[in-house]
Amino acid sequence: MINRNIAITGATGFLGKNLTLNLSKNGFNVRGFSRSEKRSFNRNSVLWFYGKLDDKKITSSFIENCETVIHIAGLTKARKPSDFYKVNRDLTRQFIEICKDKKIKRFIYISSLAAKEPGISHYSSSKKQAEELLDCYRPFMEIIILRPPVIYGPGDKEASILFRMTLMGIVFAPGGRDNRVSMIYVEDLCEAIEACINKNQINYSIEIDDGKDGGYSWAELVETAANVLNKKTRIVYVPDLILWFLGFFGSLYSFIFSPVMLTLHKVPEILHKEWVSKGHKIKGWKSKNSINEGFKKTLNLS
């Protein structure tokens, strides 16, 4: 019989919150880890721990008597490049060492499809390096690495930008007409992670998506959003030079004030022509939501 105690890092982020609520609803005893007490939720059904993941005393209590640990916490934006490696790679190493000491059976790491192209950015490199170090721990526990593509759903800030532009009748799209990207609705990803808890997955790294072979072009995404919102919309492709210009000011702002997503280090990721998942199979799981259905649910129209 499966141990129902689950420890989730990054439990207050977009994916983490959805996963915590999903697993709690499905009968798991969820423990959430957060840096701040202010961001916790559902305190009656989630046991919360607060602090830093490299604090061995707090983290040991957090994973006590758990069979499965799900590691979502990480940086997607940073003040300087070295921060990506400190958090996404080094903190993962420190955390899994504690998991090894506590004899955790299963470690599920939520990586990113960006890890398949580690030379593109510091973010993608840091995620790939985290994956590589986890491989060394396979003799001690089950290591499951998931590489989701673009995740969207209710409360997702990036998806809301697309919808707002669609409502204005014009979508400014970075990259070229031939760029393609895989997508997955957040509820489907949560169910995929639950399937990984219930079924042993052999793959070293599992790339998943919503089942759409070859992913989506900007034209397909905008057309779907326009149909869902019943709006006529046109696309304006943003020249690469403008994106680099914006990235420069984003980097400057991040260094002086606080991190933002669009920086010089992020531009190569945005311009990369193919972020398409291979769509590996997961035992007991299949994506339920097409992009049309997912967009409707994101907008609460279904």
N, C-alpha and C positions, 0 to 999 in steps of 0.2 A: 504493500500500500504506500502511495506517495506521501511524503512529508508535505504538509500544507503550509509550512512556515516559509515565507518568501521575503528576502531582503532586497530593496530596490534603492540604488543610489540615483541622484538626479530626479527624485520623485516629484519635485514641484515644477519641473519644466513641462513643455508642451506634451511630449511623448510620455514622460514619467508620470504626470498627473493622470493622463488617460489610462495608462497601464495600471496604475495603482487602483483607480476606481473600477476598472474592468476585472482585475483579479479579486478584489474585495467582494464584488458582486457575485463572483463565481465560486465563492467559498474558501478562498485562500486567506491565511492569516498574514496580512501584509505589514511589513515594517518599512517605513520611509525614512530616508536620510536627507537632511537639508542643512544648509549652512545657517539658515535663519528660521526662528520659530514663527516669524510673521507670515511666512509663505505656506505654512502647513494647512491642511484642510481635512475634513472628515475625521476629526479626532476621536470620534466614538468607535470607528471601525478600523482605523489605521494607528499602529503604534509608531510614534515619531522619535527620532534621534537627531540631535543637533550638534554640529561641530565641523571638524575637518577630517577628511578621510585618512589622513596620515597620523591622526591621533589614535594610537593603538588601543588605548583603554576604552574609548567610546566606540570605536569600530568593532572591537571584539565583542562588546555587549550587543551591538547592532546585529551581528550575524550569528549570535549564540543560538544553538539548536535549530539552525536553518539548514536545509538540504540544498537549496538553490539560492544563488545570489545573481541578481541582474544588475549589471554595471552600465548605467546610462550616462552618468555625470561626465561632463567634458566641456571643452571650450570650442565654440564655433566662431567666436570673434575675440580678439585679444589686443591689448595695448601695444605689445611688441611680439615679434615672431617667436622668441624663446619661450614665451608663456604657453604656447601650444604644446611644446614638448614637456614642459614642467607638469602640466595638468594631464594632457591626453596620454602621454607615455609614462613619465616618471611616477605620477600619482597612481596610475594603474598598476605599475610594478609594486609599489608599496602596499597597495590595497590587496592585491592577489597573494602577496606574501602572508598577510594576516589571514586571508581565507585558507591558505595552505596549512598554517599553524592550527587553525580551528577545524581542519579536516572537512571543509566544504566539499560536497559531492559534485555539484554542477555549477559552473560559472558561465553565465550567458553575457557576452560582451556585445553591446550595440555599437557597432563601428559605423561606417559610412561607405556608400558606393565610391566616394572620392578616394578611398584607400587603394583602389585598383590603378590609380595614376599618381603614385607618390611623388613623382618629380614635378608636379604641377604647382603645388603650393605647400606652405609650411603646415597648414591644417591637414591636407591629405597625407603628407609625409609623417606627421605625428600619429595619425590614426593607423597607418600601415606599420609603423614601428611598434605601436602598442599590440597589434595583431601578432607580430613576429615574436615579441617577448612572451606572449601568452602561450605560444606553441611549446615553450620549454616546460610548461606546467601540466602538460597532458599526462605524464606518468602519475600525477597526484590527484587529478580530478577530471571530470568531463568538461571540455572547453568547447563552447558553441559560440561561433562568431557570426553575427548577422550584419549584412551590409544593406541597409535600406536605401532606396533612392530618395527623391523628394517626398517628404511626408506632409500631408495636408489634412485639414479637418476643421471643425468648429474651434474658434479661438486661435487659429494659426494666423500670425501677422502677415506672413509672406503671401498667402492665398488671398487675404483681404485686400492687399494692394492690387492684385490682378482684378478683383471684382470691382474695386472702386474705379480703376481706369476704364473698365468695360462700361460701367454706368455713365462715365463721362463721354463715351463714344470713341475713345482713342487709347490704344495700349502701346506704350513705349517698350519695345522688346530688345534686350541686349543680345549680342551674338547675331549670327547669320540666319538666313532662311532655312538652311540645311541642318541647323543644330537640333539635336533630339535628346529627350530626357525621359527617363522612366519615372513613374509616380506610384504612390500607394496611399490609400485612405487610412487614417490613423487607427480606426477601429479594426481594420483588417490586419494591420501590423501587430496590434495588441493580441489578436487571436493567434497569429503566427508565433508570437513569443510564448503564449500559453501552450501551444502545441509542442514547442521545444522543451517545455517543462515536463510534459506528459510522455513524450516520445524521445528515445535516444536518437540524436542526429549525428551522423558520422562525418559529414562534410567539414573540411577545415574552415572554409568560409562560405556562407550561404547568401547569395544575392537574390533578393526577392522583389516582386513588383505586383502590380494589379492584373497581370496576365496579358497585357498588351505587348505583343512581340514588336520589338524595334522602338518602343517608347513613343513619345509624342513630339511633334514640331510645335513651334510657337503658334503657327496658324491653326493647328488642331485644338490646342488649349484655348485660344481666344475664341474660336468658333463655338466650342462647347460652352464656355462661359457666357457668350453672347446669346446662345440659344436658351440657356437656363434662365437668364435674366430678361430674355425677350428684348434685347437691345441690338441696334445696328452699330457695329464697331469696326474700326480699321486699325491696322498695325503700322507703327512706324519703327523701323529697325534702327537702334541707336548705333552710330558709328563707333568703331573700336577706340578711336582717338578720344572721343568724349568720355568713354568709360574709363580710360586710363587717367584722364584729367580729373574725373570725379574720385577715382581711387586714390590719387595723390592727396587730395584735400581730406578724404576719409582717413588716410593714414596719419596725416598731420593732426586732425581732430582727435583721433584715438590716442596719439602719443601725449597730447597736451591735456585733454579732458577725460573722456571715457571711451571705451571701445565701441566701434560701430562695425556693421557687417561689410560695407563696401570699402575696401582698402586696396592698395596696390597688390597685396599678396592674394587678394580674393579675385581680382580681375581675370587671371589665367583660368581659374575654375569656371567663371561665368562664360568665358569665350570658348572653352573646350567644346568641340562639336558633338561629342557623343557620350552622354552619361546614361548609358542604357544597361539595364540589368540583364544578366544571363538567365534569370528566373529559375533558379534551382528549386527542386521539389522539397517540401517539408511534409513529413508523415502526418496525416490527419488534418492537413490544412489546405485550403484553397481560397484565394481572394474572392470576396462576395460582391464587391462594389466596382463597377466600371467608373470611368472618369465622370460620366454624366450623372450617375447616381451619387457619386461622392461629392460632386459640386453641389447638388441639390441638398444633400444632408448638411454640408458645410454652411449653406445659406438657410438651413431650416425650412426648405421648400418641399421636402418629401413627406 
